[in-house]
């Protein structure tokens, strides 16, 4: 978390207020969404809300009453009170586990300010390695998934790579850490389906939409390490935009499709139309 104030259930809290300790809070079980904001307005807020409410219902058995306007106001308040510039920023929404059969608290924290406005093709291409690791409920974004991805990312960095690709116990490559992974075979893009272990996230929906905007056929099935040895290109969709992989497991790849999606993102930035029909 960045900034000295966070918002809990609509109330701003400071780290030194009433001995408040955000690290202690984040040691609890939670669900989360990473939300891109522009000029202090959250993008795709309806989809983020739908996904986290669905996860809360499935994992905790509780219907969560939370509306878009409340989230918009709390996100803007948190950014403003932490003196974040009115450009593109990332905030994180946390929903904590229920207590006594009642929904837990929600928390909004500032995460980072982006270099570029809106979404973009990232300026550098990354090196990745595939790491085998499993965690419960991979289709949901949870405290457990975040811990697993953080540990894997640290290992990748220590071994000279920029990024860890996730391979589950069934041999399926499910993503690039927290972000969805897309493999290009000629004019076809493959990504692992949710049923086969990929996380259902806004970034997955946005990546698929961008491929469709680029007139590419998208197939949701299974990616394996063997398939990655034969694909032409790999890229992932992140809260900042498209990130092209230069090398994975010793194989060098192209960035033709990434460049196509980057051009689409550039046009969206000029028009200030960032949501691509995904509210």
N, C-alpha and C positions, 0 to 999 in steps of 0.2 A: 504494500500500500504506500502511496505517496500523499503528501499533504499532512497537516496536523489536525484536521477535522474530518470525521466521518459522520454519516447520517444513519441513525438507528431508529426505525419506526417513525420517521419523519422529524426526529429531533437531532440536532447537531451535537456531537460529543467531541471533546478534545482528549488527547492521550493522557494528559495530566489531571483530567477532571474526575474526581471521585475514584482515583486510583484506577482509572480505566486502562485496560491493557488489551490492545487489539490482537496481539499474538495469542493471548489466552482465549479470546473469543474465537479466533480462527482454528483453535485446536479442537473445536466441536465438529460434529458432522454437519455438512451443509451441501446445498446445491448452488450452482452459480451460473451466471451469464456474463460474458464480456460484451460490452455495449459501446459501439463507436458513436461519438457525438460530434456534431458540427454546429458551431456557434451556440454551444450549450444545449442543443436539441438532440435527443437520442434518435438514431436512425433505426428503422425496423422494429420499433418498440412493440408492436402487436405480436410479431413473430417471437421475439424474445419472451414476452409474457406467456404466450401460448405454450412454448416449449418448457418453461420452468414450472408452470402450473401442471402440465401433463406429467412431468417427472415427479413432482410433489405428490400428485394423486397416486401414481403407480408405486412409488417407493414408500410412502408414508400413509397411504389410504385416506388422505384428507384433501377436500376441495379447498383451494386457496382463493380467498376473496381479495383480489388486488386489481386495481384498474389502471389504465394507461395514464390518465391525467395525474394521478398521484405520483406515479413513477417519474413522469416528466418534470413535475415540480421539485421532487426530491433530488433528482439528478442535477437540475439547473442550480438548485440551492447549494449542493455540495461543491460543484465546480466553482461557483461564484465566491463562496466563502473561503475556498482554498486558493483564490486568486489565480485560477487557471485562465489563460488567454482564450478568447472566443474564436478558436480555430478548431482543428480536429483533435479530439482527446479520446482517451479510452477510460471508461469507468467499469467497475465490476459490481454486479448485484449479487448479494448472497442471501439465501433463505436457509435459516437454521432449522434443525430437526424439531418436531413438535414436542411439547411438554404437557403432560396430563391431558392428552388427546386434543390439545389446542395448537394451532399453527405457531411455529417459532418466530422469532424476530426476523426482520429483513434489514439488511445493511447495505449501504452504497458507499464505495470508496473510490477515490481518484487513483488511476493506475499509471497513466503516462500521457504526455503530449506528443502527438505524431509530428514527424518532420514535414509531411506533405498534407495538403488539404484533401479531404475525401479519401477515396481509394486510389491506389496506384500500382504500377508494376515496380517492385522493389528494385533499387538501383544496383544491388550486387546479387550474384548467384551463389548458392550455398553448396557445401559438401555435406553429404548425409551418410549415416551408417544405419543398418537395421539391427535392432535390439529385441530379443525375445522377452516379453514380460506381459503378464496378465493382471487384471484387477476386476473386482465385481462390478456388475451393471455397466458394461462399457458403452451402452447406447445413451447413457445419461452423463451429464457433466456434474461431477461430485467432488467432495473433498478427497476421496480415495484416488480418483482418476488424476486429479491435479498433483497429488503427492507422487504418484507413479511417474507421470510425465516429467516433473521437475527433477526427479532422481535420474531418469534416463537422459534428460538433456544435459545434466551435469557430467554424466559419464561420457557422452558424446564429445563435449567440449574438452574434457581431459585427454581424449584420445585423438585430438586433432581435427575433429569434425565440427560442423556448425549446428547439426540437427540430428535428432534420433527419429528413425521411422519405427513404428510400433508393430511388432509381430506377435500375435496371440498364440496360445497353446495349440491351436488347430493349424498353425502355419499360415494364417491369413494376415497380410499386412493391412492394418485397419486405418492407419493415418500417419500424420507427421506430428507426433505429440498431441497437443490440444487441437491441431488443425487438420482438416480433411486433405487427403492426398489424391491427386489425379494423374493417371498414366496415359500417355498418348501412344496409340498404335495407328500409324498412317493418319486417316481423317476421323478416327474414332477415339473417344476418351472413356476410360474405365475408372471407376471408383468403387471401393468396397461398399456393399449395401449395409444398411442398419441391421438387417437380419443376420448378417455375417460378422458383426462386431464393430462396425463403425459407429461413432457418436452422432446422434441427431443434433445438429447445431445450425444456427443461422448461417455460419460460414460455409457449411455444406450446401445449403439451399442456394446461396449466392454464387458459389463456384459453379454449380450446375447451370444456373441461369446465365452466367457469363459465357459458358461453353455453347449454350443454345444460341445466344446472341451472336456468337462467332460462326454460326451455321455448322456446328460440329455435332455428330451423333454421340450421345452420352449413354453409357450402359452401366447400371448399378449391379454389380455381381460380386466377384472375389478377385482380389489382387494377392499374389504370392511372390516370394522372393525370386522364384524361378521366372515368373512373368516380368519382373522388374529388370532381369538380365536382357530381355528382348524388346522392351519398350523404347520408343524414340525419345521420349521426353517425360520428365516428372515435374510437377509443380504443386504447390499447396495454396490454399486460400486462407488468409489471416485477417485479423481486424484492420491491418494497414492496407491489405490488398493482395495481389498475386506475388508469390515468391517462387522463382524458377530455381531448380536444382541443377547445378553444373555437373556434379558427380555424385554417384551413390554406389557404395560397395565396390569402388574401383571402376565403375562404368561411367563414361562421359556421355552427356546428353545434349540435345538441341534445346532451343528456347523459342521455336517458331510459334507455337500456339500461345505461349506466355506473352509474346510480343503482340499477337492479335488481341488478346484480352486486355493487354495494357493500353492499346489504342482505344478500345471501347471505354476503358476507365478514364482516359484522358478527356474524351468527348463529354463524359458525364460530369467531370470536374468543371469544365468550361461552362456547361449548362446548369451547374449546381443541382443536378438530378442524380442523387446518390443511391436511391433505394431499388432501382430496377424492378419496380412493381411489387417488391416484397416489403410490405408494411411491417 
